[in-house]
Structures are given as structure tokens and as C-alpha cells.
Amino acid sequence: MAGAGSRVFISHLSGLPVFDPNGDQVGRVRDVVVSLRIGGRPPRVLGLVVEVIGRRRIFLPMTRVTSLESGQVLATGVINLRRFEQRPSETLVLAELLDRTVVRTKTGEEVTVLDVAMVQARLREWEIRKVFVQVGRVGRLRKARGESLTLDWSELTGFSLTEEGQGAANLLATFEQLRPADLANVMHHLSAKRRAEVAAALDDDRLADVLEELPEDDQVEIIGKLKEERAADVLEAMDPDDAADLLSDLPAEDAERLLRLMEPEDAASVRRLLSYEEDTAGGLMTTEPIVLEPDATVAEALARVRIAENKPALAAQVYVCRPPNETPTGKYLGTVHFQRLLREPPFTLVGSLVDDDLDPLPPDTPLPLVTSYLAAYNLVAAPVVDEADHLVGAVTVDDVLDHLLPEDWREASLHAAESETVHG
């Protein structure tokens, strides 16, 4: 641990690995817990919120932190793995202080909090003493024009007004490298107001990715607070099967209104999915598999597989069909696994490589049979074909898992397994 007077900006702690006394990584820092005090006194740093395996969040007291140097956090003693529960007297720095609009006492001007720094007062005791601000308000994802400066905590007022004037730009900048599932975890632990602000600041594609990782209740809450035109844009950016699942959780009239605002092609795919029973191949499938005509080459197929936006399960094989290439396609001919593509010369036509030994799944195939099909043939995806031999979609193993797990599995993974927990 650095000596007294050492200064650490809180945003620099986000994501740092935390190690126990044996050198084993416990998790990563997700926030810092402080206690605000009256009379302009610097807040006392109580500890760190650490995300451990399973996305559970625990509380690590500052008295257990021995070092904050070299891009890592070292802890001593036995680490309490009980789930962190924020108390009313506590404030989370990243979630609740960054982007707040406060007032500079000396001049009366509004400033926006970009970061805060904690200073070591004595051994293992830290306080928030410095605040890095920008003069003026910071708008949605845009910086206000004005100088940036570092002020003492005592030079500012307005921190006690919970979430008033708090934007989301700097919080998002702090977590911009997070995977969608991890950002979903962050948003799930925010207040409803703060969650709505962060959702409003995310671009459509990023918000779509995050929504797919959130529990149903959070999805419904967020989509319900967006303007309808934007909600429709976000639904278009989601995978059709995920968009259909979300719309099915909304009141019928609300879902229909959003479908009418979506682009006709996107809405048609979602409507088609909504027409199937939820626990069938048709209800589970995505309508956007990789489809090629039989005269396409192996080189073309591999180029399609390499597209970064393709999820791994969908990129595992291509589906060979007569035109049209959008689902529902022309006559379905068969599949070609990407491993077969890797073994063939690039000029080979995929029509000569199709595997048509396995019967495709009808849209009304129930979930247990879909599961057995994937397990029996060691597949991560399977074609779904209607009575007219048109490919209408593909069901992937991740979609099946979503429906095999308990309905609240996302909520459980975010909250962890323990039910009655408090932190010490």
C-alpha cells in the first residue's frame, strides 16, 4: 500500500483484478463504497464492490486492502463472499457520483463531475478529497465547453441530492470495454432512474446487446421508458428471437404499436416468431442464419462465417438453399459445417458439400425433442424447415439453454445464489 497522502482516481480502479493473500484472483473491482458526511467533510471510503465468479458482487472493506498499485488490488485476511447489499447511508462512486452536476461554492457556477480521487489519510483509511470537474453541464455523450480542473471536495456543494442532475457519459466511458453481459450486470444494480439514464445514453446497437443479457423485468422496464420510435429502433437492432421474447412480455397493444413502428422487414421476422409456440423450434429459432446458394464457393462461405457480428453457434455451419436467400428461403438443400469448409479448396461449390443425412426440425418440434436432437448429433445449431421445404430459421444451443434454465436464471446469476445476505 502506498503511504499517507497517496491519491487514486476512482475511475482507474474500475475493472482492476483483486487478489487474495495466496495470489489467487478473487474478482474485479466494479465500484467504490463511500459514506457522505455533513459540513463539507470529505466522504470516508468504506470499501470496494468486487465482482466474483458468477457475477456476484461482494464487499471488500478498505481495512482488508493492502495495495492499490501495479494495476491490481491486493487483499489480506479472509474475504467475505456474502453478497453486497448497499445500505441507505452508503453511496456508490461510479454509479452515483460520476456525471453529477454540482455547484462550485466560490463562484456559484455549475460544474460536472468527471472523476473523484481518494487520498490515504492514514494506514488503510481513505477519504474522497479531490474532485475532477468540467465547468458547465455535460450533455448526453457530449462534453460541455469549459475548462477542466481539480477541486477540493469542500469547494463543491450538491452531492447530497441523490442522482439529481446526474448524466451517464462518464459512467459509460468507465465501462466502455465491458462485454454486454457485464454491462448488463452493472445496469441491473443501478437504481431505476439511473438505469434509464444509462439506457438513454447508449447507442441502439449497444443497448440491444445489453437488453439481451438482462432479466425480463429489467428489459420491460427499460424499453417502456424509451420513446416509442427509439424503442422500435432498438428492437430492430436485437436478434429477432430476443426481440420477439421481449415483445411477448409486453401488453399486446404496446407490442403491436412497436411492431408497426419497426421497419416492415424486421417486423415481419418478429411477427413470424411470435406466431409459434414459445417452447417449440419455431419459437426458439433465429430467422437470420447464414444462407448460401448451391453455386456459392467455399471462399464465399468462409467470408460469411468470419463476419464478427455472427454469433459462434450460428457461424458453426451454413445453410444451402435455393433463392431467395432470406428466410423463408427457397428449397432447403442441406448444411455444411465450417470444419468441412476449412478442409476443402476455396473454389469448391458448397452445393457439392451439403450434408442432407439429418432431417431438419419442423417449426412445431417441442423443446425436449429439440434438445435431444442437438445432443444426439453433437450439434450447436439445427435448421428449422417448414412443410414446403423452406428454411425458416435455425435453432441454436444457447437459445435452448435459455429455455431449459429456470425463468429467473439471469436474475439469479446477477444476484448470486445466497438469499439472506448482508455485508460486514
N, C-alpha and C positions, 0 to 999 in steps of 0.2 A: 504494500500500500504506500502511495506517495505520502509525503509529510504534510503537516498542517499548512493550510494556505493553498494547497493544490486545487486547481479548477478543472472541472469536467463539464462540457456541454452535454446536455441530456440526449440530444438527437444522435450524438456519437455513440451512445450506449446501445441504441436500438439494434437488435439482431446479434449482439456480441455473444459468443459462446460462454457458458458458465460451467466451471469445472469444480468437482468436489476435491477433498483433500487427497484422494487416491489418484487424481489426474484423470478421472473419467468424466466425460461431458454429461452434465445433467440436463441442459436445455439451452435456451437462448433468451436474452433479455427482451421483453416486449413493452415494458413501461416502468416508470418510477413512481412510487407512492410517497406523497408528502402530506404534511399537516400544516394547513394555513394557520397563522397566528395574528392576533389583533395588534393594533398600534404600529403597523408598518414593520413589525419584526419579521426577519427572514423566515420562510417556512422551514420546518425541520424535515429532513429526508428520513422516512421510516424504513424504506427498503425497496427491493426490486420485484417486479412481477416477472416471473420466469416461466416460459412455456416449455413443458417437458414432453416426453413421448406421449402420443395420443392427443396432443394439443391441449392437454390440461394445463391450467395456469396455477402456479403456486406462489407463495410469498416467501422471499428471502430477505430477512432483516439485515439492515446495514451493519449491525453488530457481528454478523457472520461473514461479511465481505472483507477479505484480507488484501485484495489487489484489484485495481481497475486499469492496469497497464498492459501494454503489448497486445492490444486488441482482444483481450479476454478478461473474464471476471473469475477470480479465484475465491472459493468459499471454504470456511472451516467448520468443523463440528458436524453434527448430524443434521441433514437437510430435511425439514418437514415437508412431506409430499401431499399434505392435505390441500384441497382446492382453495384457491384465493377467493375471498368474498370481500368486496370493498365496503368499508364502513361509512356511515354518513359524514363522519368527521375527516375523511380522507379524500385526497384529490389525486387523480392520475395526471401526470405532467403531459405526456404526449397526447392523450385522448381529450384532456380538458383545458389545458393552458395554451398550447400552441395555436396560433391564429386568432387568439382573443384580442379584441380591441379594448385598450385601456387608456388611461389619461396620464400624461406627464404632469406631475403636480406643479413644477416650476413654471411651465408655460401654458398649461391648460389645453394643450393640443392632444389630439388623438394619435396614438401610435399602435402598431400591430406587432404582437409578439411573434418573433421568428424562431427563437430558441431561448432556453434558460440554462444557466450554469450553476452547478452546485460546487460549493467550496468546503474543504475539510476544515472544520473548526478545531477538532482535536481527534485523537485516535478513534477511528471508526464512527465519528459523529460528523454529519454533513448538514449543510444548510443551503437553501437556494438564495444566493446573494446577488447574482448578476442576471440581467435580462437583455437579450439582444433583440432590438426592435427596429421597425422601419416607420418613419413618420407618415401618418395617414393610414387609411384603411387599405387592406389587401383584398381586392375583389376576387371573384371566383377564378382561380387558376391564373390570375394576372396580378403582377406586383404594382402597387401604387407608386407613383413617382415621389421620391423623397429620400432623404439621407437615411442610412442605417447606422445605428450606434449602440453601444453597450452602456446600460444604465444600472445603477444600484436598485435593488428591489424596493427600497424605501422611497425612491423617486417616482414611483408609479402608484396609481390607485385604480380600483375596478376589478381586482382579481376575485373578490368575494361574490361577484354577481355571476353565479354559475351559468356558464355557456352563453351568456349574453354577448352578442356581437362576435361570436366565435365562428370563423370560417373553417375551411378544410384544406387549403392549399398546402400548408407546411406539414400537416399530418400526413397527407398523401405523399408528399416528397420524401418523408421519413420512411414510408413503407412501399415506395415505388418498385423495389426489387422483389417484393413478396410474390409468391405464387398465388393464384386466385384463391385456393383453399385456405392459405394462411391469411390473406387479406379478409376473407370471409370470417375467419376466426376473430380477427381484430374488430370487424364491424359488429359481430354478434355481441361482443362485450361492451359496446358503446351504448349510451342512452339512446332512446328512440329519436330524440331531436338531433343528436349528434350523428346518428346513423343516417338520417335523412339528408343532412348537410353533406356528408361524405358521398352518399349516393348521387346527389345533385352535381357534385364536382367531378365525378368520374366520367370518362367518355363512354359512349354507348357500348363499345366492344368490351372494355374492361369491366363495366358494370354487369354486362351479360354474363361474362365468365364468372364473376363473383356470385351473382344470383344463383347460378347452377350449383354452387357449393354450400349455399345457406339452407337452414331448415325452412320448411314450408311457411311457418308463421312469419319468419323474417322476410321471405320473398313477397308474401302477400302484403305485408306492411309497407315495404319499400315501393313496390310497384303501385300501390294505392296512393302514395304521396307524390308521385311524379305527375306532371301534366300529361294528359292522355296522349297527346301527339308524341311526346318523348317516350312514354311507356310503350307505345306501339313500335317505335324505332328500336328500343332495347329488346323487345320480344323478337323482332326480326333478326337481331344480332345473335340471339340464343340459338342453340341447337333446336331444331323443330320439336323433337320429343320432349326436351326440357321446357320449351315454351308451352307445349300442349299440357304438360303436367301442371304448370303454374296456372294456366287459364282454367283448368278444371277445378282449381281450388277457389276461384273467384265466383261471385254470384253470376248466374247465367247472363243477365242483362249487361253486366260490366264486361264479361268476356266477349260477348257479341259486339259490343261497342268498340273494343280494342281491335278485334279481328277486322272490323270494317275500316279502321284507320291504317291497318297494315297494308303493305304492297300486296296486290292480288295474288301473285305467285307464292309469296311467303305464307299468306293467309290460307291459300289452298292446301299447302302441305300440312299446316297445323290442323285445319278442319278435317283432313283425311285421317290424321292420327286420332283426333277426338271422336271419330266415328267408330273406332274399335273399342272393345272392352279393354280396360286398363291392364289386366293381367293376362294378356294374350300376346302373341308375337307381333301382331299389328299395333297393339297399344304400347309395346316396349320398343319398337324399332325406331331407327332414324331414317328419314327419307332422303338422305344425302350420302349414299355410299359412292365409291369410286367406280364409275361405269365407263366401259370402253366398248367400241365396236370390234367385231372379229378381225378386221383388217388393220387394227392398230398394232404397232410394233412393241416389242419388249422395252425398247428405249423410251417410247412414249408412256408406257405403263409405269416404269420406274420413275419417270419425271413426275407423274401424278402422285405416286406414293411418297415422294420426297417432300411434297408441299408441307410446310411446317404446320399449317392450320389443321391438317388431318390428325385426328386422334389415333394413337397407336393401334387400337383394336380395329378401327376402320381401315387403316393403312396395311393391315396384315394380308389383305387379298383384294383383288379387283374382280368386278363382276362383268362378264362379257354378254352383251345383249345386242339385238338388232335396234336400229334407231326407232324412236327418239331416245336420247341418252339420259334425259331427266325422268325421274320416277313419276308415274308409272311408265316404264320403258316399253320398247318393243319386245319381241320374243326373247325370253331369258335362255341363254345357251349354257352357262356354267360359270365356274370360278377359276381363278388362277392365283395360287398362293405366292406371296412375294419371294419366298425361298426358291420356288421354281423359276421365277423371273430372273433371279440372280445367277442361276445355272445355265441360262440359255443365251445365245448370241443376241446382240441388241437389235438385229434386223428381223428376227423371228416374229411371225404374226401371232398375236395372242390367241386367235381363233384355233390355232393348231395345238394349243397347250391346255385347253379347258378341261377341268375335272367335272364330269357330269355324272359321276357314280352315285353321289348322295342326292337324295330327293330334297328339294328346298322345303322350307316351312310354309304352310298355308297361314294366312293372317290370323285365323281363329285358333291357332295352336295354343293350348293353355300353358301357363308358366311352368308347371312341373315337367311337361314334355319338352319345352324349350331348354330347360336346364339339363335334362337327361341327354338331349341331342348334342349340346355343346360338350358335355362331359364325356359322352361315349366316343365321340370322334376327335377329342382333344382340340376343339376349335375355340377361337376367341371371338368369332363373328359367324353369322349364318345368313344366307339370303332368305327373304320373305317374298313369295311369289303367289299371285292370285290365280283364280281358276282359268283365266285366259292366258296364262304363262307370261304375264307381265311382272317384272321385278318392281315391287312397290316399296322396298326398303331393305335394311339389314339390321338384325338384332345383335348387339354386342354383349360380351360378358359383363362389362361394367353396368350396362342397363339392367341386366338380370340381377346382379348383386344388389343394386339399389332397391329392387323389389323383394328380394329374399330377406334382406336385413329388416329389423324392426322399423316401424314407421318413423320413430323418433331417433334413428341411429345418428343422423347428422347432429341433432341437438345433444345427444349423449356424448358424441366424440368431442364436441366443443366444451362441454361442461365436465367431462370425465366421469369416472364410474362412481365416485363417492357421493352420497346424497347429503348426509348431515355433516357439514364441514365448516370450520372457521379457521382463520389463521391466527398464529400467536403473536 
